[in-house]
Amino acid sequence: MSDIKEGVAAGVISTGVAEGSSEMGLSETEYEALSPAEKDAACERVAGTFRAVGATAVIRNFSELPVLLGRLA
């Protein structure tokens, strides 16, 4: 969260990445053991937290980054 807050304070684009984030609080093994619905819920919870601190954008994982960059260009 501090990295997003610092980016917002600096006036730069600040993007949160839900999967694998410390905010999610799960190891890769724990995350992979979740059902698809549980993964979606966990990512939405984290995304909401990122948005609440001012994230410019939130992506689920880095595979979504090219699309986001295209939108921001």
Residue pairs with C-beta under 8 A, 6 or more apart in sequence:
1 23
1 49
1 50
1 53
3 14
4 14
4 16
4 50
4 53
4 54
4 55
5 53
5 54
7 13
7 14
7 56
8 14
8 53
8 54
8 55
8 56
13 56
13 57
13 72
14 54
14 55
14 56
15 55
15 56
15 57
15 58
15 59
15 68
16 23
16 46
16 47
16 50
16 51
16 55
16 57
16 58
16 59
17 58
17 59
17 60
17 61
17 62
18 24
18 42
18 43
18 46
18 47
18 50
18 58
18 59
18 60
18 61
19 31
19 43
19 60
19 61
20 28
20 31
20 61
21 46
23 46
23 49
23 50
24 31
24 42
24 43
24 45
24 46
26 34
26 42
31 39
31 42
34 42
43 60
46 58
47 58
50 58
51 58
57 68
57 72
59 65
59 68
